[in-house]
Amino acid sequence: MQKPVNNNFKESLLHTVDSLRKSIRSGEMDDSTSGLVPGLVQVNIVILPKIWVHDFLLFCQKNPIACPLIDVFDAGQFLLKSLGKDIDVRTDIPEYCVFVNGVKTEVKKDISDLWQDDFVVFALGCSFSFEYALQQAGLSIANLESNRNVSMYETNVPTNSVGVFQGNVVVSMRPFTPAQAIKAIQITSQFPLAHGAPIHIGKPEMIGIHSLSNPSFGDAVEINEEHIPVFWGCGVTPQVVINNAKIPMFITHAPGKMLITDKLYSELR
Amino acid sequence: MQKPVNNNFKESLLHTVDSLRKSIRSGEMDDSTSGLVPGLVQVNIVILPKIWVHDFLLFCQKNPIACPLIDVFDAGQFLLKSLGKDIDVRTDIPEYCVFVNGVKTEVKKDISDLWQDDFVVFALGCSFSFEYALQQAGLSIANLESNRNVSMYETNVPTNSVGVFQGNVVVSMRPFTPAQAIKAIQITSQFPLAHGAPIHIGKPEMIGIHSLSNPSFGDAVEINEEHIPVFWGCGVTPQVVINNAKIPMFITHAPGKMLITDKLYSELR
């Protein structure tokens, strides 16, 4: 008699992500991935022509909170084998943004027609990867409760610039009660590859955010009197920074619409 | 040739505490111990007649954040050998409060004349024990900067009552910038025997504190626009709770004037 394999948890996540990936690949599913397949790591994707890779790699190294680097792939490589057995970066993200000479020119569900042999894929950690841990601790995540994308804001906090890459940090925001905020800091400190601990709490104006109800990306959520806004580094930062550089062309995921991998956080390193 | 002993750090702390203890014992030093001998554990002291010990022990067990129990001594035991080689609890605290039938009747520098054979000493963890770790992380502690006692407040947060022991949690408060507050949460989470992580952050009114400039115990400190008040459980809680019970007599340290032990935090358990 064969012993049953004791990895039901992971097996069931992989089963879920397989079918989700099919509907993303076919273009059916183009929503935010926040809250989807809790337990599996989600990543920010930046696709850059090879000529910019050296400087951007250095930029990630110098900005690990906004840009926690999970993997960089060989030029032309669109199958991201280190992240999952069947991930094609050209089709498996719900929505992509295409930037040309500093302007967002297109939002697409598939970038196969744009693929170039000199494209290099960067996978950067995403805060969606720790949301399940917050939920397991009993914290409710406002944007998930109201079925919205997370709120993201440009700040006045500068990144450490490298070459043409410069600009301010973008943050994601989740409102919590004070006691929940303390728990959220404790928990997310354990996830450095998913932006780690918050970079700011309360007092949005101190980091240049003047209206929480007008996020730069994603959706606004309600914040009541007993909630404090808690701000984490966000993988939309490189989109802004690379766009500032007005390089001829690059591609990213659309904010909040991530690549879902086959990996548990514990499998990353 | 004898090898030099490689414990200079601890040796130098013991040297400092020895001479400080002498001046406390002689009555010369009766100030707050906040910031003194950074690195050595400071403890809250509760001295109760034996008849109340069972219920108070249970109270500590049910309220570990306000009352982190470090040690309980045998009835009549005034030399606290587990905390240091030469600690006499009757003389080695800068100031004591004596409570009789629910009223604070005396503040004394020495309680030798009041000692009873049925007195049992409880040593409870104190947040002063983690202040050095905050300072090592580059955080400045407002009350130390201005040479004051820490601010402490009665809250509306109930303790878990046991028998006659009931009442609300007392908190200590330290103001920090948002980024410092996040670091303070990360660091103090590692000190569960010194009250651990804060229980509240920002929004004092949510825990029944209506004026930060009027602390219930200790001194007020300035809080500027860019600071958030951060609240930790406080070992003055048992003073309030036991006093509520109106038991015939008990003795404690005066708020902010702790017993300094010979122990590093790592030596506690």
Interface residues (C-beta under 8 A of the other chain):
Chain A: T177 P178 A179 A181 I182 I185 Q186 S189 A197 P198 I199 H200 I201 G202 K203 M206 E226 I228
Chain B: T177 P178 A179 A181 I182 I185 Q186 S189 A197 P198 I199 H200 I201 G202 K203 M206 E226 I228
